[in-house]
């Protein structure tokens, strides 16, 4: 557990800059920071954690979840869900197990969908777009540029854009009661 998420978190603008592997590759990662070994989940792109929370794993392999979590970060939307209830279908196969009675939601940026690849993440496949990118070199971000797809010269017809999935989980008693209208 990374901690509670009981207020709306707003990721900083740099979380929407794609970290690219190379100028002719078709993969970029949002929400990353450059480290000596390449890139890893940028902690400033995630809601705050409680002290003692685990350090992030390598790039977008799932970091943890927020519980109780009552809202996706600002600009993110609920894209998948799961319920720990033997009477209903479990839903999306969340990386982090739910306790009995919990509901979980995977929050992704607009246009992204939930994806499980070496851990839970969000993915968008762009066929026509221009995004800002950087490359990590020696622990620093370098080469701010714009990646335009399609890139005929590089032979790149689509761009796989990965972003952190922010998983929030809650029990019914964690949520405010809904008000009935008359």
Beta strands, then each sheet from edge to edge (+ up, - down):
strand 1: 3-5
strand 2: 18-20
strand 3: 27-29
strand 4: 32-35
strand 5: 38-41
strand 6: 65-69
strand 7: 76-83
strand 8: 103-109
strand 9: 113-116
strand 10: 120-126
strand 11: 129-137
strand 12: 140-149
strand 13: 159-163
strand 14: 166-170
sheet 1: 1+ 6+ 14+ 8- 7+
sheet 2: 9+ 10- 13+ 3+ 2- 11- 12+
sheet 3: 4+ 5-
end
